Structures are given as C-alpha cells and as structure tokens.
Amino acid sequence: MRCMKCGCNAPDGALYCPNCRNPLNVITDYDSLENLLADEVNDMLDNQHINDFGRKVYTSSDVHRWDEHKPVKETYDAENDYRSAELERERERERAAKARRRKEEQLRKKKQRQLITTLGICGVILVILVVLAISVFGKSYSSYMKKGEKAFGEEKYKKAIDYFEKAAEKKKTSAEPYIGIGNSYLKLDDLVKAEEAYFKGISVDEDSYKCYLALCEFYEEQGQLDKITDLFEECESEKVLRECSEYVPATPEISPEGGNYEDIVTVEITSDNGTIHYTLDNSVPTKESPVYEGPISIEEDGPAVVRAVCVNDKGIAGKSVKVEYTLNMPMVDGPSVSPAAGNYTDDIQITVSVPSGTKVYYTLDGSTPTTSSKEYTGPIDMPEGKSTFSCIAVTESGRESSVIRRQYNLITLE
C-alpha cells in the first residue's frame, strides 16, 4: 500500500504511513453486496410504485440510477479518524487542564489554610506581646512616674512616695523620682526626709538643677538662706549655676592676680550684680563683713589674703573667692640729717638730704612724722633749748623709710 502524501510503501493493514504518519485510505470492494441488496429491493418493487400510503416508491431502475451516482464507500474514514484523534487530544488536554486546575485549587486551599494558620499564630503572638508589653510597661520607670504624679495630684502622698521609690529603683541615675519623693514628704510635713530626698537626687545626678531649685525654695521658705550659700559653695556645674542664677549671685572678681610683689598693691573687686562684702584676714566673708566701696591698699610686708562675696537682692550670699598677696618691699633709703645730735651755743640750722623720688616729712617735738606732718623744703632753724628732730622719706607709692631722729640742745649766751 502506497502513501498518497509521500509515496512511501506501507505494510498491509497499516493505518498510518511509517514515514510521515499520514492516515492511509484502505478501500475494499463492496459492490457485490450492494448489488445483491439492490436486486432484492427491485424484486419487491417491480409491480408497485406507490405504497399503501399514496407515496411514491423507487423502482429498481431508480435504484440502479442511484447506485450509478453513489460514491464507493470507504472502509476506513481517514478524516474521521484524524478528527477522532484530535478530539481525543482535546479531551486529553481538557483532562490535563482540569487536573491542573484541580491541583491549583488544592494548592490555593492549602495556602489559604496555611495563611489562616499563620495569621492565627501571629494573632496569638500579638496578643501575648501586647499582654507582655502592658505587663512590662506597667512596671516601667515611666509608668511608676506617671502613677506617682497621679497619686500626688490626688493628695495620696504615701502612695506617691511608694511609686516614686519604685521609679528610682528602675532608673538609678535619674533625680526626678527624688524630687517627687521630697515634694511628697513636704506635704506630709516631714522636713528632714524631704531635705534628704533632694540631696539624694543631687548625689545621683550632680547636674540636676531641679533638685537644687527644690532645695533653694525649701530653704527660702524655712528662712535658712545661709544653707543656700553652703549649697552652691562647692557646686561646679555650669548648668546648675546658670539655671539657679536667681538664687546664686554673681561671683566677684579680684585684681590684680595673687603673687609676690615688691611694692604696695592696690586691690580692686568687681561684680556684675549684688553687694560685695570682703575680708582681709582670710575669714569667710558674710553679709556682716565690710562692704567694698573702693580700692584696697596692701602695704605691709608678708602675706595678705583678700576674700570677697556677693549678696543678691534675696539676701543670699554667693560663692566666695580669695586672692593671696605677698609683699617683700625693699627698704626705702632714709634721709641724712645734719648737724649731728649734740649741744650747740650759736644759732644754727638743720638741713636734710632728700633721697631721690621721695618727700621728707618731719616733726620737732619727738613725735613720729607722717605724710600729714610738715614737708621739708629747706634748712630749718634749730629751736632754743632741748628738741628732737624726727623725719621720714616717703615714696610716690606711699612707702616710708625708717624714722631718723636727732636730739639737739641749743644754749643761748647772754
């Protein structure tokens, strides 16, 4: 059998071409059978052309004419086979598609179940976390502080102290709880514990100006202004001093700087505000110490300590300062006096040699001369009788020489 498409010889009984897989047409002769059937029909219809119902029936000659134009029946319908194969393939594809959709649906439902399970687990975890957060927050520093402030506002001071103490345990470096504790004790009229609480706050945070302010208000209310002075005496926190400036007067400045000097030192004290009080004996100045009104002269040899403090309008003394000076002044040359001490009978004058850069002051009664005594300007007549001439040389800066004395006895002859 030969393939009508590619011409390949196929074995007998094959349905498809072994070369191109084209369906093969197998035709078998059925003419004898059909003729036999046609003869039988003709025999039955030879003498009758109309059936009992009045309808026309075909004669044998009609059958033969029909048979002449009828195509030979094929034993194998290749087109129908191809369509059947295509239909089968389509069905197979549909089955595969259904299986795929079924699998996808199963996978989708599985994912939905997994998602629902995951969401359920997440929900449980979220609830647990919320419960834990509420539990933890309820015992946190912020929570205890809020509860303490609420209790304080409700005038439940003992309960407020309990909450503030728990907050202090949670955050050991914070001074805020101790302010609440101190304020609560104040409301309970326990002044000692209130003061202790404020100082405890300063001990855990030296920059906590709020604790300093609380103590200042406490001491001011109690009329203990000196304690405010002591409070800031050793404070070195710039933040505290700045925020508490209402209670801390300006620190005075003393000039010149301390050290060794060979001449009289003129000391000046300045301040931005407040009244300046000072001492020269190294004692701590107070509101009762002398008020600074102008420059101070350090004139004596040896050490001298100047201390000063400012007192503000509240009557609070600030931080005191001190400067130490040491004077090692060289001796001022004393004047030379002539004549020498002794008895004289003739009129004579007393003359003095004045050292350069000095002025000489003198007396004739034996008293110690000062800058208020008579100034030597030229020879002096020696008084009659006994007299004591005393003089000193004074520099422009006020330094004095030692006192020079001469005793005379002028005897007048008749």
NORMO-V181153 format. One record per residue. N is the residue number from 1. PHI is phi as a letter, one per 30 degrees, with the letter a starting at -180 (* if undefined). D_LAST is the distance of its C-alpha to the last C-alpha in Angstrom with 1 decimal. Layout:
n:phi:d_last
N:PHI:D_LAST
N:PHI:D_LAST
//
This chain:
n:phi:d_last
1:*:200.6
2:c:198.5
3:d:195.1
4:d:195.4
5:c:191.8
6:c:191.2
7:i:194.8
8:d:194.1
9:d:197.1
10:c:196.3
11:d:198.3
12:d:200.9
13:i:199.5
14:d:195.9
15:c:194.2
16:b:191.4
17:d:191.3
18:d:189.8
19:c:188.1
20:c:186.5
21:i:187.1
22:d:189.1
23:d:191.6
24:c:195.1
25:c:198.1
26:c:201.1
27:c:204.2
28:c:207.3
29:d:210.7
30:c:211.6
31:d:214.3
32:d:217.2
33:d:215.7
34:d:214.9
35:d:218.4
36:d:219.9
37:d:217.9
38:d:218.9
39:d:222.6
40:d:222.3
41:d:220.8
42:d:223.5
43:d:226.2
44:d:224.9
45:c:224.5
46:d:227.5
47:c:229.4
48:b:226.7
49:c:224.0
50:b:222.8
51:d:221.7
52:d:222.5
53:c:219.5
54:i:220.5
55:c:218.0
56:d:218.9
57:c:219.0
58:d:219.0
59:d:222.1
60:d:222.5
61:d:222.3
62:d:219.1
63:d:217.7
64:d:218.8
65:d:217.1
66:d:214.0
67:d:214.3
68:d:214.6
69:c:211.2
70:d:209.3
71:d:206.8
72:d:207.3
73:d:205.3
74:d:202.7
75:d:202.5
76:b:198.7
77:d:196.5
78:d:193.7
79:d:191.7
80:d:191.9
81:d:190.8
82:d:187.9
83:d:187.0
84:d:187.4
85:d:185.1
86:d:182.5
87:d:182.9
88:d:182.5
89:d:179.4
90:d:178.0
91:d:178.7
92:d:177.0
93:d:174.0
94:d:174.0
95:d:174.2
96:d:171.3
97:d:169.3
98:d:170.1
99:d:169.1
100:d:165.9
101:d:165.1
102:d:165.9
103:d:163.6
104:d:160.9
105:d:161.3
106:d:161.1
107:d:158.0
108:d:156.5
109:d:157.3
110:d:155.8
111:d:152.6
112:d:152.5
113:d:152.9
114:d:150.1
115:d:147.9
116:d:148.5
117:d:147.8
118:d:144.6
119:d:143.5
120:d:144.3
121:d:142.3
122:d:139.4
123:d:139.5
124:d:139.3
125:d:136.4
126:d:134.7
127:d:135.1
128:d:133.8
129:d:130.8
130:d:130.1
131:d:130.3
132:d:128.0
133:d:125.6
134:d:125.5
135:d:125.1
136:d:122.3
137:d:120.5
138:d:120.7
139:c:118.6
140:c:116.3
141:e:112.5
142:d:113.1
143:d:115.8
144:d:113.6
145:d:110.7
146:d:113.0
147:d:114.4
148:d:110.9
149:d:109.7
150:d:112.9
151:d:112.5
152:d:108.8
153:d:110.0
154:d:112.5
155:i:109.8
156:c:111.5
157:d:108.2
158:d:109.4
159:d:112.2
160:d:109.9
161:d:107.6
162:d:110.7
163:d:111.7
164:d:108.2
165:d:108.0
166:d:111.3
167:d:110.0
168:d:106.9
169:d:109.3
170:d:111.2
171:b:108.1
172:d:105.4
173:c:102.9
174:c:103.0
175:c:100.3
176:e:102.4
177:d:104.4
178:d:101.1
179:d:99.9
180:d:103.2
181:d:102.8
182:d:99.3
183:d:100.3
184:d:103.3
185:d:101.1
186:d:98.8
187:d:101.7
188:c:102.6
189:i:99.0
190:c:98.5
191:d:95.0
192:d:94.5
193:d:97.6
194:d:96.9
195:d:93.5
196:d:95.1
197:d:97.8
198:d:95.3
199:d:93.3
200:d:96.7
201:d:97.4
202:d:94.0
203:d:94.8
204:d:98.1
205:b:96.8
206:d:93.0
207:c:93.6
208:d:95.3
209:d:92.9
210:d:95.4
211:d:94.5
212:d:90.8
213:d:91.4
214:d:93.5
215:d:90.7
216:d:88.1
217:d:90.2
218:d:90.8
219:d:87.1
220:d:86.2
221:d:88.8
222:d:87.5
223:i:83.8
224:c:82.9
225:d:80.9
226:d:78.9
227:d:82.2
228:d:82.8
229:d:79.5
230:d:80.5
231:d:83.9
232:c:82.6
233:d:79.8
234:c:82.0
235:d:84.5
236:c:85.0
237:d:88.1
238:d:87.4
239:d:90.5
240:d:89.4
241:d:85.8
242:d:87.4
243:d:90.0
244:c:87.6
245:e:84.8
246:d:85.0
247:c:83.7
248:c:81.6
249:d:78.4
250:d:77.3
251:d:75.4
252:d:71.8
253:c:70.5
254:c:67.1
255:b:65.5
256:d:64.3
257:d:66.5
258:d:65.2
259:l:64.0
260:c:60.9
261:b:58.1
262:c:54.8
263:b:53.1
264:e:52.8
265:c:56.3
266:c:57.0
267:c:60.2
268:b:62.6
269:b:65.6
270:b:68.6
271:a:72.0
272:d:75.0
273:a:75.1
274:i:73.8
275:c:70.4
276:c:68.3
277:c:66.6
278:b:64.5
279:b:62.8
280:c:60.3
281:c:61.0
282:i:64.6
283:d:66.1
284:d:69.2
285:d:68.1
286:b:69.9
287:d:70.0
288:d:67.1
289:d:64.9
290:e:62.2
291:d:63.7
292:d:62.9
293:b:61.2
294:a:59.6
295:e:58.5
296:c:57.0
297:c:54.3
298:c:54.6
299:c:51.2
300:c:51.1
301:d:52.4
302:j:55.8
303:d:59.0
304:b:59.2
305:c:62.5
306:c:63.2
307:b:66.4
308:b:67.8
309:b:70.9
310:c:72.5
311:c:73.9
312:d:76.7
313:d:77.8
314:d:80.0
315:i:76.9
316:c:78.1
317:d:75.7
318:d:76.9
319:d:76.5
320:d:72.9
321:b:71.4
322:b:68.5
323:b:66.4
324:c:64.2
325:c:61.2
326:b:59.2
327:c:55.7
328:b:54.4
329:d:51.4
330:d:49.5
331:d:45.7
332:d:43.5
333:d:41.0
334:d:37.5
335:d:34.7
336:c:32.3
337:b:28.6
338:b:25.7
339:d:23.3
340:d:24.4
341:d:23.1
342:l:20.1
343:c:16.4
344:b:14.2
345:c:10.6
346:c:11.4
347:d:13.0
348:b:16.6
349:c:19.9
350:c:22.7
351:c:26.1
352:b:29.6
353:c:32.9
354:d:35.6
355:d:39.0
356:d:41.9
357:i:43.8
358:b:41.1
359:b:38.3
360:c:35.0
361:b:33.7
362:b:30.4
363:b:28.3
364:c:24.7
365:c:25.5
366:i:27.6
367:d:30.9
368:d:33.8
369:d:34.0
370:b:37.3
371:d:38.8
372:d:37.5
373:d:33.9
374:d:31.8
375:d:33.3
376:d:31.2
377:b:31.6
378:l:28.7
379:e:25.2
380:b:22.9
381:d:19.2
382:d:17.8
383:d:16.6
384:d:13.3
385:i:14.2
386:d:17.6
387:a:20.4
388:b:23.9
389:c:25.3
390:b:29.1
391:a:31.7
392:b:35.4
393:c:37.9
394:b:40.9
395:d:44.1
396:d:46.2
397:d:48.7
398:j:46.0
399:d:45.5
400:c:42.1
401:d:40.3
402:d:38.7
403:d:35.2
404:c:32.4
405:b:29.2
406:b:25.8
407:c:23.1
408:b:19.4
409:b:16.1
410:c:13.1
411:c:9.8
412:c:6.7
413:c:3.8
414:d:0.0
//
